[in-house]
Amino acid sequence: MKSQYPLEPYQYSDLLSSYRILELLTGKPTEPIRCFLHTVHWPNCPKFEAVSYAWGDPNTKTPIHCHGKRLDITTNLHSALLRLRYEYQSRFLWADAICTNQSNNQERGTQVAQMRKIYEAAVLVWVGSDGEVPQAKVASVAVTKISDAICEKLGISMSDLSKYSDMYNDFVFKNRDRLPRPEDITLGDEATWESLVWLYSQPYYTRVWVVQEINSNPLRIVYCGAERMDWDRLQLVAGYIIAESAWSKKYGFSKAYCWWGGRMTASGFSRAENWLQMMYLASNFDCSDLRDQIFGLSGLIKSTEGANLLRPDYSKTTREVYRDSVEAAFLDFQNTDILNYTPGTEMARSWPAGNTKVVWKIDKEANILHLTGVIADILKLVEPYNENYFCNSKLESEDGRQSLNESWSRIFRTVQTNESHIPVARATLTALATSISFGLDENADPADEKQLLLNFVAYLNIALEAETFNRCIPADLATEAAKGDGKAFGKPVWDFDYLEFTLFITTGGLLGCTTAINKLEDIVFIPLGSTYPLILRPEDSHYTIRGFAFVYQRMIGKVPTASESVEIW
């Protein structure tokens, strides 16, 4: 096989503000890939299509002919080119691994800065090759059947879906109570569901680069193996699968990437000025180079004061890139929200510290952030908990409810060590319900506390054994909770693995929830300009950030005025 290819490697010429496009030469399926690279300039460039794909294993390469010389590319890209190649005419494409000299950091930065514009051309999505046992055809047919069934049930046509820029939030989630149940859709045997699991388990969906590529152009053509699919259908079905965690678990999608596929065009990715929200959403996506967690979104970001700090520059270390993004966020937003980037709640209610501006200084040589704020309290009691407690898949299974009963019994034992009330006081349950949900309802809107409490108690009535529920919940509140919706509490939540969170009580009796695993003696710190308090861990003469928190009494009360500067590494 390798004897078909020249030994002399292809050498890139220098590239400044221009870019290259790939001319994929004609060939039959069994013939080697041959191509030319053309240097072109804006705006006088020929028509081309940009390929959105996952690199695949960087250590597994396949050679191609480029200007008659050898160029090694990843096997997945090679498969994509074989599928996209025309037999009787050249095809003009852009694929980053070929069109950008990956060994030249300066060129990489320049090309990354142009990628949004490049992908404004037609986007060709390469999900991946077919399986050893062919799956793509069956999966493609299933996607069509499910999307047609959804549209029929909701009384719309597939063409109507193009008006929903955020497919999941604006269409699937808003109509979640009207969606057809999976068992009402005629799909055939179990193998059909298995093919869908295979389709949505492709690594393509998890790439952070895909976020920018997909959101740059609504014209997206999807290829998987020999099949060609419609992007709107693919995304609609992904959103449908995650809309109900019990369905996702029942049909085997727990380890698939439906959430990523369904949320790819979330509205947060189109709000260029609110790039913090964009980075929060993208933090769930993967990249092989951690710097690309920032650079991979550069074409979607609109920064004012911090633009130079966010410009792609691969001569920077990962630490420098992340530190510069913190400084850019401080300059653009005048708050500390970028420090909240541990997995957690994506929207915030108003609170007193949010009316102030961040006071900060960065020592770049020592890599120390100085923040001014208030040390509010110290964690005295801590209990881990997990957002998957609220999945309907747990509530609807006997094993799930048994696990929930054990977990909540442990939590209530800890809560009751801080008070003499048996059952737990209404005020404590309100604080617990509000902290767990970060003050938000199932639509991520500021919640009515009374309704939130009733939903929480209704949830506990499902999750707990009767003996545990009656011991922990006041009888009058249990009666009132008949007006609550137990399956609405803790939503939205999906069927995948969440990181552990922590419920805590401070030495001053404050109850709250953090977005990380915390321990006794961690500190509640309220920086000026913060949306949420930070949890800090003392480390000799400085602190490290250990998540952010919702602290019930602090979020609805006044913030102490005395402040001090702390050093954070």
WONOR-V73553 format. One line per field, one symbol per residue. ss: DSSP state (H for helix, E for strand, L for the rest). psi: psi as a letter, one per 20 degrees, with the letter a starting at -180 (. if undefined). A space follows every 50 residues. Layout:
BEGIN
ss=???
psi=???
END
This chain:
BEGIN
ss=LHHHLLLLELLLLLLLLLEEEEEELLLLLLLLLEEEEEEELLLLLLLLEE EELLLLLLLLEEEEEELLEEEEEEHHHHHHHHHHLLLLLLEEEELHHHHL LLLLHHHHHHHHHLHHHHLLLEEEEEEELLLLLLLHHHHHHHHHHHHHHH HHHHLLLHHHHHHLLLHHHHHHHLLHHHLLLHHHLLLLLHHHHHHHHHHL LLHHHHEHHHHHHHHLLLLEEEEELLEEEEHHHHHHHHHHHHLLHHHHHH LLLLLLLHHHHHLLLLHHHHLLLLHHHHHHHHLLLELLLLLHHHHLLLLL LLLLLLHHHHLLLLLLLHHHHHHHHHHHHHHHHLLLHHHHLLLLLLLLLL LHHHHLLLLEEEELLLLEEEEEEEEEEEEEEEEEELHHHHLHHHHLLHHH HHHHHHHHHHHHHHHHLLLLLLLELHHHHHHHHHHHLLLELLLLLELLHH HHHHHHHHHHHHHLLHHHHHHHELHHHHHHHHHLLLLLLLLLLLLLLLLL EEEEEELLLLEEEELLLLLLLLEEEEELLLLLEEEEEEELLEEEEEEEEE EHHHHLLLLLLLLEEEEEL
psi=ghiiqqhpqppqrqpdiarqqpoorqqrhiqqpqrqppprqqjmqrprpp porphaoiioqpqrpokjrppprqhghghghghipqhiqqpprpphhgip oiiohggggghhiihghgiirppooohrrrrgophggggggggggghghg gghikrrhhhhiiohngggiggghkhiiqqqhiipoibahhghhhggggj jpighiphhhggghiipinppppociqprpghgghghghghihohhgggh jkjhjrkhgghhjhkqhhiinhhmighghggiiirqqhohhihghijhii poqfhjghhippojiqrgghghghhgggggggikrjhhijlqpbpiqqrq rgiijrqporppohgilpppppbpohrqphpqpqrqiihjphhghjqghg hgghggghggghgggiiiripoapqghghghgghghjkjqaijkqpqohg hgghhghhghhghqqgggghhhpqghhhghihirohihqjqqqrmrpqqp rpqrprhjjqpaprkrorrqiqpopnqpkqhqqqpqppndjaqqplrrqo oghhhjaqpqhprrpqpp.
END
